[in-house]
Amino acid sequence: MASDCVIEGRNEPLEAPYQVEWGEAPRGGLTYIGQYQFSVNHIAGVTDVIFQVGRPLRWTDGTPWYYGIVTAYSAGTVYISGIAIVNINSLDFLEFGPMSKVTMMTFSINGQYADGADQQLIFNNLNTLVRWSMGTAYCVQILHIGIYPDTGASQPRINAYRSVYPGAQVPIGLGNLSEGLDVVQTWTSTCSIGSSGMNPSNYMISNGDRIDIGGNAQGANDDARDLTVVLVFVYE
């Protein structure tokens, strides 16, 4: 017989191991719109809850599971960030998870941050190593904003990077040939209309992996300042 375990804040015992599961999402009227958009039959009180903003999703077409997160929902149209859905009609499963499977990290780089190509802004500007110490997760969204833009004609680009310290880093986002998206004075996000998503070979984060941010394109005058980057993860 399985032993019982008690989770703090609950009185009733739970069979060990305790795990929050994924559930199958409704697929009626499932229609491909774009790599990061699809539509379903809208059911008030059902699809608008299942596909609410921040909801983690996963899907498979017989290959490994791919992960993403809902960024918007409107009357049956679902917008996601994560891995591109090439053909949603060929999926074997489309599942949604509890909000507890989502976590995020926020990094702030004060002062000038783009005075040269640098894929290790956290390490070089903050003198900090960031180690992922949780279970396996997937980086499904990169958001960033700059307070003071570069004064020249072009802006720096920022991506997130994964490595096993001190090994070579690999880029997580696909935007602009993996250089990342331009930093501007409004929030910019992967998988927004016209931008790219995550690299399916690099977006998995395992216990012990190192995480950093940066980029190779630093802006025309190298004087952009005060950067904030948010990384969003979904646990498998």
C-alpha positions in Angstrom: 0.0 0.0 0.0 1.2 3.5 -0.8 2.3 5.5 2.2 0.4 8.7 3.0 1.9 12.1 3.0 0.6 15.4 4.4 1.0 18.7 2.7 1.2 21.7 5.0 -2.1 23.5 5.3 -4.1 20.4 4.5 -5.6 18.0 7.1 -6.4 15.1 4.8 -3.7 12.6 3.8 -2.7 12.3 0.2 -1.3 9.3 -1.6 2.3 9.7 -2.3 3.7 10.9 -4.6 1.4 14.0 -4.8 1.4 15.6 -8.3 -0.8 18.1 -10.0 -1.8 16.7 -13.4 -2.4 18.0 -16.9 -5.9 17.9 -18.4 -7.1 17.5 -22.0 -8.2 20.9 -23.5 -11.4 21.1 -25.6 -10.6 20.8 -29.3 -14.0 21.4 -30.9 -13.5 23.7 -33.9 -9.7 23.6 -33.5 -8.3 25.7 -36.3 -4.8 26.8 -37.2 -4.3 30.6 -37.5 -0.6 31.1 -37.2 2.5 29.6 -35.4 1.4 31.2 -32.1 -2.4 31.5 -32.7 -5.3 29.0 -33.0 -9.0 29.1 -32.5 -11.5 26.8 -30.8 -15.3 26.8 -30.4 -15.9 29.4 -27.7 -17.9 28.1 -24.7 -18.6 30.8 -22.1 -17.4 29.8 -18.7 -15.3 27.0 -20.1 -12.8 27.9 -22.9 -12.4 31.4 -21.4 -11.3 29.8 -18.2 -9.2 27.0 -19.6 -7.4 29.4 -22.0 -7.1 32.3 -19.6 -4.0 34.5 -19.7 -1.1 32.8 -18.0 -2.5 29.2 -18.4 0.3 26.7 -19.3 -0.3 24.5 -22.3 1.5 21.5 -23.7 0.9 19.5 -26.9 2.3 16.6 -29.0 2.0 15.2 -32.5 3.7 12.0 -31.6 7.0 13.6 -30.9 8.1 14.9 -27.5 5.7 17.3 -25.6 6.1 21.0 -26.4 5.3 23.7 -23.9 3.8 27.2 -24.0 1.7 29.7 -22.2 -1.5 31.6 -23.1 -0.8 35.3 -23.6 -4.3 36.3 -24.7 -7.8 34.9 -25.4 -10.7 36.5 -27.2 -13.9 34.8 -28.2 -12.3 31.5 -29.2 -8.9 32.8 -30.4 -5.9 31.7 -28.4 -2.5 33.4 -28.5 0.5 31.7 -27.0 4.2 32.1 -26.3 6.5 29.1 -26.5 7.2 26.6 -29.3 5.6 27.3 -32.6 2.6 25.1 -33.5 3.3 24.0 -37.0 0.0 22.3 -37.7 -2.4 22.2 -34.8 -4.8 19.9 -36.7 -2.2 17.1 -36.6 -1.8 17.1 -32.8 -2.5 13.9 -30.8 -3.0 15.8 -27.6 -3.5 19.4 -26.4 -3.5 19.8 -22.7 -3.7 22.6 -20.1 -2.2 22.7 -16.7 -2.7 24.4 -13.3 -1.3 27.9 -12.8 1.1 26.4 -10.2 3.1 25.0 -13.1 4.2 28.5 -14.0 7.0 30.5 -12.5 9.1 33.5 -13.5 12.4 35.2 -12.9 13.0 39.0 -13.1 16.4 40.6 -13.7 17.3 44.3 -13.6 20.5 45.7 -15.0 21.0 49.3 -13.9 23.1 51.7 -15.9 24.7 51.0 -19.3 24.3 47.4 -20.3 24.9 47.4 -24.1 28.3 48.8 -24.6 29.5 45.6 -26.3 28.5 42.1 -27.3 27.8 40.3 -24.0 25.8 37.1 -23.5 26.5 37.2 -19.7 25.0 40.4 -18.4 24.0 38.8 -15.1 27.5 37.5 -14.5 29.4 40.5 -15.8 27.2 43.4 -14.7 25.7 41.9 -11.5 28.6 39.6 -10.5 26.1 36.9 -10.1 25.7 33.3 -11.3 22.1 32.1 -11.6 21.6 28.4 -11.1 18.3 26.6 -11.8 17.7 24.5 -8.7 14.2 23.2 -9.4 12.9 20.4 -11.5 12.8 20.3 -15.3 11.0 23.3 -16.8 10.7 25.1 -20.1 11.4 28.8 -20.8 8.3 29.8 -22.8 8.5 33.6 -22.8 11.1 36.3 -22.7 9.9 39.9 -22.0 12.0 43.0 -21.7 11.9 46.8 -21.5 14.5 49.5 -21.5 14.1 52.8 -19.6 16.6 54.8 -21.6 17.1 53.7 -25.3 20.2 53.9 -27.3 20.6 57.4 -28.8 21.6 56.1 -32.2 19.7 54.6 -35.1 19.5 51.0 -33.8 18.7 49.4 -30.4 20.3 46.5 -28.5 18.8 43.1 -28.8 18.4 40.8 -25.8 18.0 37.0 -25.5 18.1 34.5 -22.7 20.8 31.8 -22.6 21.2 28.4 -21.0 24.4 26.5 -20.1 25.9 24.0 -17.7 28.5 26.2 -16.0 31.2 26.7 -17.2 30.2 25.3 -20.5 29.2 27.1 -23.7 25.9 29.0 -23.6 23.1 28.4 -26.1 20.4 30.9 -27.0 16.8 30.2 -25.9 14.9 32.6 -28.1 14.8 32.4 -31.9 14.2 36.1 -32.7 16.5 37.8 -35.2 18.6 34.7 -35.8 18.9 34.1 -32.1 20.2 37.6 -31.3 17.0 38.4 -29.5 14.4 41.1 -29.9 15.1 44.9 -29.9 14.9 46.6 -26.5 12.5 49.5 -26.6 10.6 51.6 -24.0 7.6 49.4 -24.0 7.4 45.7 -23.0 8.5 43.5 -25.8 7.7 39.7 -25.8 8.6 36.6 -27.7 5.8 35.3 -29.9 4.0 38.6 -30.1 2.6 39.3 -33.6 5.5 39.1 -36.1 8.1 37.9 -33.7 9.6 34.5 -33.1 9.4 32.0 -30.2 11.6 29.6 -28.5 14.3 27.2 -29.8 12.9 23.7 -29.2 16.5 22.4 -28.8 17.4 24.9 -26.1 14.4 26.0 -24.1 14.4 23.0 -21.6 16.0 24.0 -18.2 17.3 21.2 -16.0 18.4 21.2 -12.4 21.9 22.6 -12.2 21.7 24.6 -15.5 22.9 28.2 -15.5 20.7 31.0 -16.9 21.9 34.4 -18.2 20.8 37.2 -20.5 22.5 39.3 -23.1 23.1 39.6 -26.8 25.5 40.3 -29.6 23.8 43.4 -31.0 24.5 46.3 -28.7 22.9 49.4 -30.4 24.4 52.1 -32.6 25.9 54.3 -29.8 26.3 51.7 -27.1 24.6 53.9 -24.5 21.2 52.1 -23.7 20.6 52.0 -20.0 18.5 50.4 -17.3 17.2 47.0 -18.6 14.5 44.7 -17.1 14.1 41.2 -18.3 11.4 38.7 -17.3 11.7 35.0 -18.1 8.6 32.8 -17.8 8.9 29.0 -17.2 6.4 26.1 -17.3 7.2 22.9 -15.3 6.7 19.6 -17.1 
